[in-house]
Amino acid sequence: MKREPRTGINTLVVGGGIGGLTFAIEAHRKGHDVRVLERNDEGQYSGTYLPIQLSTSKRTKLTNRQVRSS
C-alpha cells in the first residue's frame, strides 16, 4: 500500500466496523498514524455475512440503460 509522507497527526478510530476500517486505511495512506479501538476481540463482523448492494438509484439507472440498448 503506497503511503504519503508522515504528517505527525495521530488519529484514533473508535469502532472496527466497515466505516471505521475504511477511514483508518485512508488516513494511514494519507500519512497519519492510526490506532483502531474495537470492543469485540474478534472484530465487529467476525463470521457475519455483510451484504453490500448498489443503491436503488443506481439500480434504476442500470435498468434504464438496459432498456435503451435493447
PELIN-V30577 format. One record per residue. N is the residue number from 1. SS is DSSP state (~ for helix, > for strand, _ for the rest). OMEGA is omega as a letter, one per 30 degrees, with the letter a starting at -180 (999 if undefined). Layout:
# PELIN-V30577
n=(N:N)
ss=(SS:SS)
omega=(OMEGA:OMEGA)
This chain:
# PELIN-V30577
n=(1:2:3:4:5:6:7:8:9:10:11:12:13:14:15:16:17:18:19:20:21:22:23:24:25:26:27:28:29:30:31:32:33:34:35:36:37:38:39:40:41:42:43:44:45:46:47:48:49:50:51:52:53:54:55:56:57:58:59:60:61:62:63:64:65:66:67:68:69:70)
ss=(_:_:_:_:_:_:_:_:_:>:>:>:>:>:_:_:_:~:~:~:~:~:~:~:~:~:~:~:~:_:_:_:>:>:>:>:>:_:_:_:_:_:_:_:_:_:_:_:_:_:_:_:_:_:_:~:~:~:~:~:~:~:~:~:~:~:~:~:~:_)
omega=(l:a:l:l:a:l:a:l:l:a:l:l:l:l:a:l:a:l:a:a:l:l:a:l:a:l:l:l:l:l:l:l:a:l:a:l:l:a:a:a:a:a:a:a:a:l:a:l:a:a:l:a:l:l:a:a:l:l:a:l:l:a:l:l:a:l:a:a:a:999)
